[in-house]
Amino acid sequence: MLTRLRNALSAALIALACLLVPFGVLAAWVTYGLADTGRYVTAMAPLAADPAVQGAVADTVGAGIMREIDDRMEASPASPTSPEPGSVRPFAQDAVRSFTRTEAFRTAWEAGNRVVHDAVLKALQDGRERTVTVDLAPVTAQIKRRLTDDHVPLAHHIPVEHTEVALLPAHEVHRLRKGYEVLEVAGFWLPVSAAVLAATGIAVAACRRRAVTATALGTALGGALLLLAVTLGRRLTLADLPDPAHRPAAAAIYDALTATLRGVSWLLIALGLTVALTCRLTHLLAQRRQASARPTADQAQEPTRARA
């Protein structure tokens, strides 16, 4: 009866620990991966050389710059030397696309990602209800300088102003802040709880070898479920994009951000299967040793029986 109770308690603790594994890894990834500016910038840095990302950045930045140019030219009084609204568009768009293929763009990309991440993280931590924005003026200034240095016509008409681009509306910040606060706590306590529950379940088990094997298989299953969730999340994220042309860029960004998560998932699968296989092999070896030791023991008892 006591053995059954121990096995039932062990199974419950191990099952709960394995259930917490994928959630703990996910929460820790958000807390110590995405929420860390240095790790985020490092993960995003290689994307500066990705053609899909370069095209998406050129389209987005170029559209923002052209809106400012068109608005300024339409609002200003017409003069014989002023260009027509929209006439600067081809030059500006070409300059933006050319700029994305330079070393300066890689520097601006890393700096921009750092500024964006800092702005979002600060908004999540300061508790104020406000829209998160970034300024396009530094990028616009670099593009205008490049155009001017290349003696592109009408380059001096490009206005360099502090153009605030909204990243997140205030209500989105409020919703994300609640989730971030929960994940910040869960990122530490879920992995710790999973480890404690697993260790306790193994300790109270009547057969610890079976408990270790069950924990290892459950860990591998948790890693597989986490990997499946990352894959499904990628499909759903790309399917929800309003502009299909930007899906390659979004896919590259998603893959870069979740690279660590996928690596940990595969590590859990490999580690769990390795431990389970090791337990099985050691059990088989122990059985063989016992089986080979029995004939020797029987032979040692035969003279005693004969004398009796």
Salt bridges, closest charged atoms under 4 A:
ASP36 OD2 - ARG39 NH1 3.61
ASP59 OD1 - ARG97 NH2 2.50
ASP59 OD2 - HIS246 NE2 3.82
ASP70 OD2 - ARG89 NH2 2.68
GLU103 OE1 - ARG106 NH1 3.35
ASP126 OD2 - ARG128 NE 3.49
ASP126 OD2 - ARG130 NH2 3.16
ASP126 OD1 - ARG177 NH2 3.82
GLU129 OE2 - HIS174 ND1 2.99
GLU129 OE2 - ARG177 NH1 3.12
ASP135 OD2 - HIS162 ND1 2.50
GLU161 OE2 - ARG72 NH2 1.94
GLU172 OE2 - HIS171 NE2 3.83
GLU172 OE1 - ARG175 NH2 2.38
ASP243 OD2 - HIS246 ND1 3.70
ASP255 OD1 - ARG234 NE 2.79
